[in-house]
């Protein structure tokens, strides 16, 4: 047999093997899409909507406003709903508090966080938010006690006060030159939170509010594009999408390059000069000081960078959304706004920085924030995957089932929150309502580590803004709707309010 004959035989085997593999995969996909769904134990036991071949109920989710289809399904089928993901994978939506408690607390070890979306993973790398199981527990056990304790938050209140004061000064200047007094508050909150997160996470001055730093625009653009849905949706199911030579991918890489270089250079600088003031500590300083069980640094430079990116993205988008919704709701409810302002004036007496002792007295402001987060959680859905078979309230949950925890639906449920669609901060005066709490920061082993940071940031921001300004709607018929932007729920269109300075 000649060399050519061997080559031809090898080529033939490769072709046959490829065709067999392709045929096998086609049969597998056909089984998953057209046969398996009809034999799922969930189909027999749990009600849910009809689904389409291949795409399941994905179109229903992405073609409706956030919370809309989930509320509709809950009203029709109850607090356990069986629907389908792409390729008709089983999903169970739960909005029952007891079931949520089972998944997130009682049997949390059996329910692992769904792997991060491609774009999300690309942004935050292997940070604590993307980690699961033992890795997450290890990360959390090292980071939470060191980075988000009372002393660390106290240091960071100085940063919050400084930037919110700058925002107040900027608005007063802009209003003095404005004819209509209308400000796009959501746009400014994006700048404010970028400045705060840059300074608090790795000591970097983005100068987004002043507009002096071109890096701020590049980094803001990459976060905006990534989290506002332009790179989410169906593309998360396209393998290796991020490697395609597309303009959107080049833009993402350009922005990521800027922020990575900024963080990497800061890490190098801090490693070479470890002397610093305890009054000017940032999250990166704290992470670099953490040691593992052998006494060595707990994190590599890449892990440090990934965690800084994680906290920057999560902290910025959630605070921007929550602050924007809060001011919008206060503008719609002037009596509630006036009551909040009275509380602030009684505590502050004059326009000054807020201390922790002041924040403890702002109970009504806290109720307002909690009520806003109840109605408009920045992240409205938590996703978990069952590692083993389980039973939740008599429903059998097979291993591999995706659990879709509908936070917003649960938090508007009249069982826990009477007249759940109404904005009523007073409800949190009742101890039984506070016991229900809100799930916006999650519960259990993956409770948001930055909850205290976020609440302090929002209370200081709202207190200083309400002390300095009155807010109202530009027109009586202004309508803002929630819009799904990647993993976040943001107002649409951007919130603009009529802002009136208060003489102080």
N, C-alpha and C positions, 0 to 999 in steps of 0.2 A: 504493500500500500504506500502510495506516494505522500509527500508532505501536503500536497494540494488536497488529496483525498481526506487526510486527517483534518485539515482545516475546514473542508466542506462539512464533514460529519459533526465537528464541534459547533459550527454555525447552525447546522440543522437542529442539534440538541438545544442550543440556546433559544432558537426561535420557538421550538415546541414547548420548552420550559416556560417561556414568557407567555405563550398563548394559554397554557394550562393554568398558570398563576393568575392571569387576567380572568379566565373563565371561573376559576375558584372564587376570586374576589367578587365577581359579578353575582355568583350564586349566593355568597355570604351577604352582600348588600341587599339582594332580592329577599333573602330570608328575613333580614332585620327589618326591612321596610314593609313587606307584604304578608309575612306569615307570623313572625314572632309577636307583633303587637296584639294579635287576636287570641293568643294563648297566654298572655301575661296574667298572673294571678290578680294583679291590680285592676285589670279590665273587668274581671268577674266581681270583685268586691267593692270597688270604689267608683263613684260616679264622676263623669267628666265630659268635656265637649268632644264632638266628632273631630277627626284629624285627617289631614291630607297625606298621601303617600310621600315619602322622602322628607318633606319639610315639616311634617307633624303639625303643631299649632304655632310654629314660629311666626307665620304671617300675622296671626291674631295678636300676638304680643307686640310685634314691631309696628303694626299699622294703627295701633290705638294709643291714646295718651296714657302716661304712667298712671297706674292704679285703676284705670277705667275697666280694662278687661278682667283684672283680678277681682274687683268689686262685683262686676257682673256675674262672673263664675261663682263667687262665694254666695251671692244671693240666690242663684239658681241651683247649685249643687251642694252647698254647705261649706264647712270649714276644712274639709279634706277634698281636694280636687285632683283627679288623675288626668294629666295631659301629656303631650309628647314633644320631645325635642327634635332636632334634625336627625334624620335616619330613624325616626320614631322611637328614640330612647325614652324610657319611662321617666316621668317627672311627677312628683307629688307636691302639690301646693298646700301648705298648711297656714291657717290664720287663727288657730285655736291656742290661747295662752298656755294651756296645760301641755299641748303637743309641742309647742315651741320650747317650753321649759324642759321637756323630756329630751329633745334633740340637743339643746345648747348646754344643759346642766346635768340632768339625771344620767343620761347615757352618752355624754359628749364624746367619749373616747371612740365610740362606734361611728361617729359622724365627722368625717374629715372635710375641711374646707376644699371646695372645688378648685382645681388648679387655675392659676391666673390666666386671663386671656393673653393671647400673643402680644398685643400692643401693651397691655398692662405690665406683663413680664418684661417686656423690652424696656419700659420706662424705669421700673423699680428693681429690676434684676432679682437678686436673691435676698431681699430685705425681709424684715420680720413679717410684713403683711403677706408676702408670698409663701412663707414657710408653713409647714404643716406638721402635725404629730409631735414627735420628740424634739425635732429641730425647733419648732415654734415654742414649745415649753421651755427649752433651754434658752432661746433668745429672750423670751419674755421674763424669765427668772433673773436674767442678768440686767436687762435694760430698764424694766419698769421701776424697781426700787431705787435705782440710781438716778434715772433721768427725770422722773415725774413725781418726786416726793415734794413735800411742802416747801422745803428750803429752795429747791430748784425753781419751782413756780414763783416763789417770792422774788427771786433774782430777775425772772423774766417779766414780771409786772412792770418793771422800769422801762423795758422795751415797748410793751403794749402802750403804756401812757405816752411815751415819746412820739410814737408814730401816729397815734390817734390825735394827739395835740396838733401835729403837723397837718393832718387831714382837716381838722377844724379850721385852722388858719388858711389853708388852701381854699376851702369852701367859702369862707367869709370874703376872701379876695375875689373869687370868681363871681360870687353873688353881687358884689359891689359894682361889677361891670356887666351884669346880666339884666336883660329887659323882662324876662318872664320868670326868673327864679327857679327854673327847672334844672335839675341835676340828675344825671344817670348814675344813681348811687351804686348800682351793681358793678359798673366799670371801675369806680373808685375803690370798691371793696376788693376787687381783684388785685389792684395795685397795692393797697394797704396790706393785704394778707401776704403778698409776695415779699414785701419789705420785712414784715414781721417774721415770716418763716426763714428768710435768708439770714437775718441777724440771729434768730434764736437757734437755728439748727447748726449753722457753721460759721457764724460771725461775719457774714458777707453783706456788704452794702449794695443792694440792687438799685436803690434810688428810683424805684418805680413811680412813686408819688411825684417826685421832682422832675422825672423824665430826663434826667441827666446821663443815664447809663444805658448805652445801646444793648448791653448784655441782657438787661431786664426785658427789653422788647423781644429779643430772640427767645429767651427762656419762657416768657409768658406765652409767646406764640406756639411753642412746642407743646406746652401743657394744655393750652386751649384746644389745639387741634387734636391732641390725643384723647382728651377727656370729653370733648363736646360731641363725640359720636361720629366724627368724620372718618375715623379709622376703626370704629367698632361695628356693631351690626353684624351682617352676614360675613364680613371679611375675617372674623375670628375663626371661621370654619375653613378658611382657605389655607392649606399648608404652606408654610414658608412665604406668606404674603409679604412679610417685612423685607424680604430679600429681592423683591421684584424691582426693576429699574424704573420706578414711578416718581413723579414730582413730589407727591406727598411723603414718600419714604425718604427722599433726599432732604426735604424740609425738616422732618423729624430728626434725622441724623445730624443736621447742622445745628439744630437747637440743643440736642442732647450733648453734642460735642462741646458746646459752650459751657453748659452746666457741669459736665464731667470734669473739664479742665479746671473750672473754678474750684470745685470740691477737691480735686486731686492736689492742686497747688496749695490749697489751704491745709490739707493733711500733711504735706511735706513741710510746710512752714511751721506747723505746730510740733511736728516731730523734732525739728531742729531747734526749737525754742520752747521748752516746756514750762518756762516761767510765765505765769499769767495772774491776773487779779481775780480773786474769788468773787468779786462783785460784777465781773464781766464774763461769766462762764456761759458757754453755749453747749448744745447737745453733743456736738462733735468732741469737745473737750471731755465731756462725761464719758462718752463711749470709749475714747482712747485711754481713759484711766481704768476701765474695767479689766480685771484679770480673770483668767480661767482657773480651774482647780490646781493647775501646776504653777501658778504665779506668773504665767506669760500673758501678753496682751490677748484678750479674748477674740478680737476681730482683726482680720486682714484689712489692707487698705481698700480692697474691692468691697468687702463686707461693710466697711465704714461708709463708703460712697453709696452703696445700695440702700443702706438704712437711712441715710440723709435724704436721698431721693424719695424714699417711701414716705417719710414724715413730711417732706415738703409738699408732695403732691396731695396726699390725703388731707393734711392740715389746711392747705390753701383752699382747695375746692369745697370742702365741707363748711368751713367758716364763711366763705364767700356766699354760698347758697343760704346758710342759716341767717346771716345778717341781712341779706337782701330780702328774704321772705319776711323777716321780723319787722323791718321798717315798712314794708308794703302793708302788712296786716295792721300795724299801728296807724298808718295813714288812713286806712279804711275804717278804723275804730278810734276816733279822736278822744272819746271819753276815757278809754283805756290808756291812750297815750298821755293824756293829762294826768291821770292817776300815777302813772309811772314817773312822770317828770316831777310831780310833787314829792314822791319818795326820794328821788335823787337830790332835789333841792334841800330837803330836810337833812340829808346825810352830809352833803358836800358844803352847803352854805355859800361856797364860792368856787370859781373854776380853778381846780387844782388837780394834782395827780391823785389817783385813788390808791389806797393801801388795802392790805388784806382785811383789816378790821372794817373798812368801809364796805367791802364786798359782802361781808357776812350780814350786813344790815339791809342789803338790797334784795329782800325776799321777793317782792313783787316783780322785779326785773327777772329774777330766776324763774318765777312762774311763767312769765311771758316767753322766755326762751324755751322752756320745756313744752309749752303749749304749741309753739311754732314747730319745734322738732317733732311733736306728735302728729301734727297735720301734714307737714312737709319734711319728712326725714331726707337728708341729703343722699343717703343710700337707702332705697326703699325695699330692697330684697337681699336676703342672705342666702347663700347656696352651700349646701353640704351634701356629701356623698356617703351613703351607708356602706360601711366596710363589711359588715356581716348582716345576715337576716335579723330582723327585729319585728316587734309588734308595738304599734302605737294606737292606743284606744281601740283595740280589737281589729285594727287593720294590719295585715301582714305586709311588711316592707322588705322586699328581696334585696340581697346584697347588690350593690352597684346602682341602686336607685338614687337619682338626684332629688334632694329635698329642697323645695323652693319656698323659703320662709317669707311670707308676704307681710313685712313689718307694717307698712302703711295701712293695709286692710285691717290688721289686728288692732292698730292704734286708733282707728276710727270706729271700732266696734262699740255699739251702744251698751253691750253687756258690761264692759269695763269703763267706758266713758260715755255716759248719757248725752244724747244730742252730739254725737261724736264728730259731726261735720262742722260744728260751730266753733268759732274762735272765742274761748272763754278761759283766760288764765286763772280766774277765781277757782276753777275746779281743783287746782292743786293745793288749795288751802286744806282740803279734806285729806285726812291721813290715809283713808282707804284708797283714794285715788292715787296718792303718792306711792302707796305700796305697789300698785300696778306698774307705776313708772312708765317710762318710754324706752323703746328698744333701739333708738337711733344710735346709741353707743354699744349696742349688743349687750349680751349678758354671758355669764359663764367664763370658760377658760379663754375666750377670745374677746372679752370686754375691751373696748378701746383703751389703750394705755394712756392716750393723750386726752382723756375726758376732762380731767382737772385743768389742763392747759387750755383746752378749747373753751370751757365754761368761763374761765378767768378772762381770756381774751375777749369773748363776746360781751361779758358783763361790763368790762371797762369801756369797750367801744360804744355800746348802747348808752351807758351812763353819760359819757362825755358828749356824745352827739345829741342826746335828748336835753342835756343841760344847755347846750348852745343853740339848738335849732328846733323849729316846729316843722312837722312833715304833713303834707296832704296830697291827695291825688290830683294830677294835672287836669283830669276831667272826670266827671261822675261816671261815665261809661267805660273807663279804663278797665281792661280785662287782662289779667296775667294768668297764664296756664302753666302747669308743670310740663317740662319736656325732658325726655330721657336722653341724657348726654353721656354715652358710655356707661360707666357704673354709677354715675351721679344723676340726681334729679335737680335740674336748675330751672329758674323762672324763664318764661318765654312770652313776649319779647323781653329784652333787658329792662329791668325796673328803673323807670324814671319817676321822680317825685318832685313836687313843688316844695322848695325848702325856704323857710323864713328864719333869718337870724334872730336870736333873742338878745336883747340888750343886757349886758352884764357889767 
